[in-house]
């Protein structure tokens, strides 16, 4: 048997799992139809001095003037001191509004009030809300009653602010949209929250483009890029600078961009439909893979980590319990046939359950066909081809059963004391030995028994003998040679 064959079989498993990992990458760049998952939001604990930056003049809309520092209402700034111009915070709201993102926006509003910001811009690209109505209403009410103006800009091009996320427009001070963006379909307006009902009227049941929003007076002014939106806000000071023969407006008011911490970003990303689904699939597949391989447990550790993260994501997202149950049962069905090395009835039943679970997993949010295709095709390749091929390689024999392995010689891949890994006929097996005879790495071993998928082995030489196999202690046989001992009184009488 070729020594490369087991590696090739295992490679099929890795390729199939890599395909599903590719789906995670698709989710991270916004592959799911329910939301883009590359998120960034506010980290209010970072001060303006730590994160402050100014927009490059080249990104701002041009305007002619005399070079004075001006406010957006057209008045001339008489101070001319950039340090007294304050700052405007910019927070990205991208992806579904989950608990992490809602808390980040709430904290950003509080921080803006505490630090005396001139305003807070929410750069939005969101298609839904997955927190409770009470939590979302509390955020809307906080924005509506904030002492710092909170503005909403939908962008960049291709972004959407639809579903309940569109209610942010109703509590915003100023609204802008980049070309090619969509806004609306907010649903009923919540009660008891100060809201611009005139602005929201055309957005309750319909969606509008940027040009339609301008015609309906939903947007405050044209803002193709966030720099134009910033310069158009009340209270933002700017100055005119010459550049390439043109006069452009550059903000004097500092712009502070904030983002989530790494841990918050991780949990926000996990709480997206595509990522949670693929983490669940990869985690369960890796755990099954670990059951039928004799390795160091890397697959098991990674699989457990992916499974735990998916549990958080599924707990946050709206799901159908039967969808989750169908996926878990499908993996149990796959495992039944994996140990036989041949896809049979349970593999087919598992595939049906997995497809049903994938299609019914979420309630109210959906995944793109790309994500579903990656998950279903990846699972199909794994359990119809890759894992059965790997198991057949390990269990291959010209006769029925594995009794042929008893007496086979192999070598210890790792130290066995009393458990470890051995290689027999180029296949890796978990193995154990008698505690009295530990086996060093690379020593020759002999197979003496099989228990399920674990081999019992002993050193090729010097094996310990099980006390249960030893017979009773033998009685000494009487000697037939004449005795040389001196005669006693009894013997002398005879």
Secondary structure, DSSP 8 states (H G I E B T S, - for coil): --TTHHHHHHHHHHHHHHHHHHHHHHHHTT-SSS---------TTS-HHHHEE---GGGS-B----S-EEETTS-B-SS--GGGS-EEEEEEEES-B-HHHHHHHHHHHHHHHHHT-SEEEEEEEB--B-S-HHHHHHHHHHHHT-SS-EEEEE-STT-EEEGGGGHHHHT-SSEEE-TT-EEE---S--TTS---HHHHGGGSS-EEEHHHHHHTT-SSS--SSHHHHHHTSTT-EEEEEEETTEEEEEE-SEEEEE---HHHHHHHHHTSHHHHHHHHHHHHHHHHHHHT--S-SHHHHHHHHHHHHHHHHHHHS-B-HHHHHHHHHHHHHHHHHHTTTS--HHHHHHHHHHHHHHHTSBSS----HHHHHHHHHHHHHIIIIIHHHHHHHHH--SSSSSGGGTT-EEEESS-BSSEEEEEETTEEEEEE--GGG-B-TT-EEEEEEEETTEEEEEESSS----GGG-----------S---S---HHHHH-
